[in-house]
Amino acid sequence: MTQKPQAVGIIPARWDSSRFPGKPLALLGGKPMVLWVMEAADRAASLDEVIVATDDSRIRDAVTQAGGKACMTSPEHETGSDRIAEVAAGGNWEIVVNIQGDEPLIDPFVIDRAVEGLKANPDIPVSTLKTPIKSKEEFNDPNAVKVVTDINDRALYFSRSSIPFDRDGNQGDKEKIKGSYRHLGLYAYRKNFLIEFTQMRSTILETKEKLEQLRILESGHSILVLEVSSISPGVDCPEDLARLETLIKDRE
């Protein structure tokens, strides 16, 4: 009997942030934001373990006091990928999921979607997600990363630009954004590839677009991109947190 691949969800959580220092411990509904993410990840059926990777003892203590698991990592990491790779290197998991720590309302289903997609495609080293773009404003927003894929759901390109570009330019807004997708920054990696990826040199397109996943494509590897119906709002600044407070109250 073949043993299923062991999957771990790792949430990178650093204290320093130019726009929102201490963001992981910002309170949402009276609870630190990182705990919202951790508890959602715990509900993902595909994960065998959930770990918060941090460089700050205050975040570690908040997680462990809530019954979660946290690992201290180097403060020198430039990206969340580097931080989770440090933790992954010390474990025996086969699949490592990078779960963004600033999406407190993340649906466990999207985590399962990425993991199950990777399991079903043994030739693919990493999977991620996309969702249909719903407005012209979103399509033109450079902070909303777009992705185009082939007929087998493999990524062709990720960009902050509006892709695919409508050359005719004479269609209505709904037609113009039809078939366009926004990338969601959750990744499921095969552990060995994650380690390899973080050791690769930065590439030209990655540097131009400021999108590290382009390093994977430029290096000749495939990324599986699976569709989900919607995204969870992220928190970049205190104002975003206030909007989420309102959203939570509306759901009650």
C-alpha positions as CSV (number, residue, x, y, z in Angstrom):
1,M,0.0,0.0,0.0
2,T,1.4,3.4,-1.1
3,Q,1.6,5.9,1.7
4,K,0.1,9.3,0.9
5,P,2.5,12.2,0.5
6,Q,2.8,14.1,3.8
7,A,1.8,17.7,3.4
8,V,2.6,20.7,5.7
9,G,1.2,24.2,5.5
10,I,3.7,26.8,6.5
11,I,2.6,30.4,7.2
12,P,5.5,32.9,6.9
13,A,4.9,35.7,9.5
14,R,7.5,38.4,9.9
15,W,7.2,41.4,12.3
16,D,8.8,44.1,10.2
17,S,6.6,45.6,7.5
18,S,7.0,49.1,6.0
19,R,3.3,49.7,5.8
20,F,2.1,47.7,8.8
21,P,4.7,46.7,11.4
22,G,3.5,43.9,13.6
23,K,0.8,42.9,11.2
24,P,0.6,39.2,12.2
25,L,-0.5,40.2,15.7
26,A,-2.9,42.9,14.6
27,L,-6.3,42.1,16.2
28,L,-9.2,41.1,14.1
29,G,-12.4,40.4,16.1
30,G,-10.2,40.4,19.2
31,K,-7.8,37.7,17.8
32,P,-4.4,38.1,16.3
33,M,-4.6,37.8,12.5
34,V,-2.0,35.1,12.2
35,L,-4.2,32.9,14.4
36,W,-7.1,33.4,11.9
37,V,-4.9,32.0,9.2
38,M,-3.5,29.2,11.3
39,E,-7.0,28.0,12.3
40,A,-8.3,28.1,8.7
41,A,-5.2,26.1,7.6
42,D,-5.9,23.6,10.4
43,R,-9.3,22.9,8.8
44,A,-7.8,22.0,5.4
45,A,-8.2,18.2,5.0
46,S,-5.1,18.0,2.8
47,L,-2.7,19.1,5.5
48,D,-1.1,16.9,8.0
49,E,0.5,19.7,9.9
50,V,0.5,23.5,10.1
51,I,3.5,25.6,11.2
52,V,4.0,29.4,11.6
53,A,7.5,30.4,10.4
54,T,8.5,33.6,12.1
55,D,11.5,35.8,13.0
56,D,10.0,37.3,16.1
57,S,9.4,35.8,19.6
58,R,6.2,37.7,20.1
59,I,4.6,36.0,17.1
60,R,6.0,32.6,18.2
61,D,4.6,33.1,21.7
62,A,1.1,34.1,20.4
63,V,1.0,31.0,18.3
64,T,2.2,28.5,20.9
65,Q,0.0,30.0,23.6
66,A,-3.0,29.3,21.3
67,G,-1.9,25.7,20.9
68,G,-0.2,26.1,17.5
69,K,3.2,25.2,16.3
70,A,5.8,27.9,15.5
71,C,9.4,27.8,14.3
72,M,11.9,30.6,14.6
73,T,13.7,31.4,11.4
74,S,16.5,33.7,10.3
75,P,15.6,37.5,10.2
76,E,17.7,37.8,7.0
77,H,15.1,36.2,4.7
78,E,14.0,38.5,1.9
79,T,10.9,36.5,0.9
80,G,8.3,34.2,2.5
81,S,9.5,31.4,0.2
82,D,13.0,31.6,1.7
83,R,11.5,31.5,5.2
84,I,9.3,28.5,4.6
85,A,12.2,26.7,2.9
86,E,14.3,27.0,6.0
87,V,11.5,25.2,8.0
88,A,10.8,22.7,5.2
89,A,14.5,21.7,5.1
90,G,14.3,20.3,8.6
91,G,11.2,18.1,8.0
92,N,10.3,14.9,6.1
93,W,7.3,16.3,4.3
94,E,6.8,15.7,0.6
95,I,4.5,18.7,-0.1
96,V,5.0,22.1,1.4
97,V,2.2,24.8,1.1
98,N,3.1,28.5,1.4
99,I,0.1,30.0,3.0
100,Q,-0.1,33.8,3.0
101,G,-0.2,35.2,6.6
102,D,-2.2,38.3,5.7
103,E,-5.4,36.6,4.4
104,P,-7.3,35.8,7.7
105,L,-10.5,34.7,5.9
106,I,-8.8,32.2,3.6
107,D,-11.1,29.3,2.7
108,P,-9.5,25.9,3.6
109,F,-10.9,24.6,0.2
110,V,-8.4,26.6,-1.7
111,I,-5.5,25.0,0.2
112,D,-7.0,21.6,-0.6
113,R,-7.4,22.5,-4.2
114,A,-3.7,23.3,-4.6
115,V,-2.5,20.2,-2.7
116,E,-4.8,17.8,-4.5
117,G,-3.8,19.3,-7.8
118,L,-0.2,18.7,-7.1
119,K,-0.8,15.1,-6.0
120,A,-2.7,14.4,-9.2
121,N,0.1,15.7,-11.4
122,P,3.4,13.9,-10.3
123,D,5.3,15.6,-13.2
124,I,4.6,19.1,-11.9
125,P,6.8,20.6,-9.1
126,V,4.5,23.4,-7.9
127,S,0.8,24.3,-8.1
128,T,-1.0,27.6,-7.5
129,L,-4.4,29.2,-8.0
130,K,-6.3,31.6,-10.2
131,T,-9.8,33.2,-10.1
132,P,-11.7,35.1,-12.8
133,I,-11.2,38.8,-13.0
134,K,-14.5,40.6,-12.4
135,S,-13.9,44.2,-13.2
136,K,-12.0,46.5,-15.5
137,E,-10.4,48.2,-12.5
138,E,-9.1,44.9,-11.2
139,F,-7.8,44.0,-14.7
140,N,-5.9,47.2,-14.9
141,D,-4.6,47.2,-11.3
142,P,-0.8,46.4,-11.3
143,N,-1.2,45.0,-7.7
144,A,-3.6,42.4,-9.0
145,V,-1.3,39.9,-10.7
146,K,-2.7,38.3,-13.8
147,V,-1.9,34.8,-15.2
148,V,-2.4,33.1,-18.5
149,T,-2.3,29.4,-18.9
150,D,-2.3,26.7,-21.6
151,I,-5.0,24.1,-22.3
152,N,-3.5,21.9,-19.6
153,D,-3.6,24.6,-16.9
154,R,0.1,25.2,-17.0
155,A,1.2,28.8,-16.5
156,L,2.4,30.6,-19.6
157,Y,3.1,33.9,-17.9
158,F,2.3,36.0,-14.8
159,S,2.3,39.8,-15.1
160,R,1.2,43.0,-13.4
161,S,0.2,44.2,-16.8
162,S,-3.3,43.6,-18.3
163,I,-3.0,40.2,-20.0
164,P,-4.3,38.9,-22.2
165,F,-4.2,42.1,-24.2
166,D,-7.2,42.9,-26.4
167,R,-5.7,44.2,-29.6
168,D,-8.9,45.3,-31.2
169,G,-9.8,47.4,-28.2
170,N,-13.3,48.1,-29.3
171,Q,-15.2,45.6,-27.2
172,G,-17.2,46.4,-24.1
173,D,-15.6,46.1,-20.7
174,K,-17.2,42.7,-20.0
175,E,-15.9,41.2,-23.2
176,K,-12.5,42.8,-22.7
177,I,-11.9,41.1,-19.3
178,K,-13.5,37.8,-20.4
179,G,-11.1,34.9,-20.1
180,S,-8.7,36.9,-17.8
181,Y,-7.6,35.6,-14.5
182,R,-6.1,36.9,-11.3
183,H,-3.3,35.0,-9.6
184,L,-3.7,34.0,-5.9
185,G,-0.4,33.8,-4.0
186,L,-0.8,30.4,-2.5
187,Y,1.7,27.7,-3.6
188,A,2.0,24.0,-3.0
189,Y,5.5,22.8,-3.7
190,R,7.2,19.5,-3.8
191,K,9.7,19.9,-0.9
192,N,12.8,19.2,-2.9
193,F,11.8,21.6,-5.6
194,L,11.1,24.3,-3.0
195,I,14.7,24.0,-1.7
196,E,16.0,24.1,-5.3
197,F,13.8,27.1,-6.2
198,T,15.1,29.2,-3.3
199,Q,18.7,28.5,-4.3
200,M,18.2,29.6,-7.9
201,R,19.5,33.0,-9.1
202,S,17.0,35.7,-9.7
203,T,16.0,36.0,-13.3
204,I,15.4,39.0,-15.6
205,L,11.6,38.8,-15.8
206,E,11.3,38.1,-12.1
207,T,13.3,41.3,-11.4
208,K,11.3,43.4,-13.8
209,E,7.9,42.3,-12.7
210,K,8.8,41.8,-9.0
211,L,7.2,38.3,-9.2
212,E,9.4,35.5,-7.9
213,Q,7.2,32.8,-9.6
214,L,8.6,33.9,-12.9
215,R,12.0,32.5,-11.8
216,I,10.4,29.1,-12.0
217,L,9.1,29.6,-15.5
218,E,12.3,31.2,-16.7
219,S,14.3,28.3,-15.4
220,G,12.3,25.9,-17.5
221,H,9.9,24.4,-14.9
222,S,6.1,24.1,-15.1
223,I,3.5,25.6,-12.7
224,L,0.1,24.1,-12.5
225,V,-2.6,26.8,-12.1
226,L,-6.0,25.7,-10.9
227,E,-9.2,27.8,-10.8
228,V,-11.2,28.7,-7.7
229,S,-14.3,30.8,-7.6
230,S,-13.2,33.7,-5.4
231,I,-10.4,35.1,-3.3
232,S,-10.2,36.1,0.3
233,P,-9.3,39.8,1.0
234,G,-5.8,40.5,2.1
235,V,-4.5,42.9,4.7
236,D,-1.8,45.3,3.5
237,C,-2.4,48.2,5.9
238,P,-4.5,49.1,9.0
239,E,-7.3,50.4,6.8
240,D,-7.7,46.9,5.3
241,L,-8.1,45.5,8.7
242,A,-10.9,47.9,9.5
243,R,-12.8,46.8,6.4
244,L,-12.4,43.1,7.4
245,E,-13.9,43.9,10.8
246,T,-17.0,45.2,9.1
247,L,-17.1,42.2,6.8
248,I,-16.9,39.8,9.8
249,K,-19.7,41.7,11.6
250,D,-21.9,41.5,8.5
251,R,-21.4,37.7,8.4
252,E,-22.6,37.2,11.9
